[in-house]
Amino acid sequence: MKAFVEYVVKALVDHPDQVDVREVDGERVVVFELRLNPTDIGKVIGKSGRTISAIRTLLISTAAKNGKRAMLEIIEPEGRQRPPVGGAGEAAAQ
């Protein structure tokens, strides 16, 4: 499953050499942590999250065939800030 995630993500991004997938085994679920170049995050997420959703669906199906549960998480680099949600900015949060 890890090789599948790497293969698909590397085909989508501009910097495939910076794609890193780590597999973290839990009791009931396997979590795949995806780290990549910050400029490639949008390409992996896709418009309205459709691309990452499709990758997750395929991963979940593959895991189910093997009798497991799987999750895929994109790990953002430290210090990177997301834009505010809702467009109101920080003034509304204060």
N, C-alpha and C positions, 0 to 999 in steps of 0.2 A: 504494500500500500504506500509506503514511503517513496519508493521508486516511481510509482504512478503520479503522486503529487509533484515530485521534482520534475518529471518529464513534462507534465502539462504546464506548470508554472514557467519553466525555462523556455517553453515555446512561445509564451505570451510577452515576456519582458525584453527590455533593451539590454539589460546587464545580467545575462544568465549565469555568469561566473560568481555573482554575489548572492545567488539564491541558496539559502540554507534551510533545510527541513530537519527538525529534531522530533524524534518520537518519544513521548513520555507515556509510559504504561501506568495505568491506574488499576484499581481492583476490577472495575466493570467497563472502563472505557479507555481507549487509546487516544491521546491528544497529540495532534501534529502541530508543532509550532513553526510558523513560516516567517523567516526573516529575509528581507530583500532590500534592494536599493530604494530609498524613499521616493525617488522619481517614478518607480515602477508600481507603487502601491495602487494607484488609480487604475492602471491597466489590469491588475489582478482583480480588483473589486468590480470594475466594469460599470456601465451605465445603470444606475439605480440598484447596484449590487447584483446584477444578473449573472455576471461571470463567476464571482465567488460562490454564489448560490448553486450554480450548475456544478462547479467543482465539488462542493460539499455534498450535493446529491449523489454524484457518482462515487465519492468516497464512502458515504454511508451505505450505499448499495453493495459495494465491494466488501466492506467490513461485515455486513449482514450475511453475505454468502459464506464468510469465514467464521460465523457465529460470534462476532464481536460488535461493539459499538465504537464509533470513531467521531472525532471532532477536529475541525481545522480552524486554527486561530492565526491571525496575522499579528505578529509582534512588532509594534512600532518602535523606532529608535528612541532612546532616552533623550529628553529635551525637546522633542518635536511636539508642537502644540497643534491641536485640532482647532479649526475655526468654530466659533460659537454656533450652536444649533438653534434654529428658529429665527436667526437674523436680528435678534434684539440686542445682541452684544452683551458685554459685561455689565452695563448700566442696569439692566433689568434684574441681574442676579444680586445686586447689592441692596 
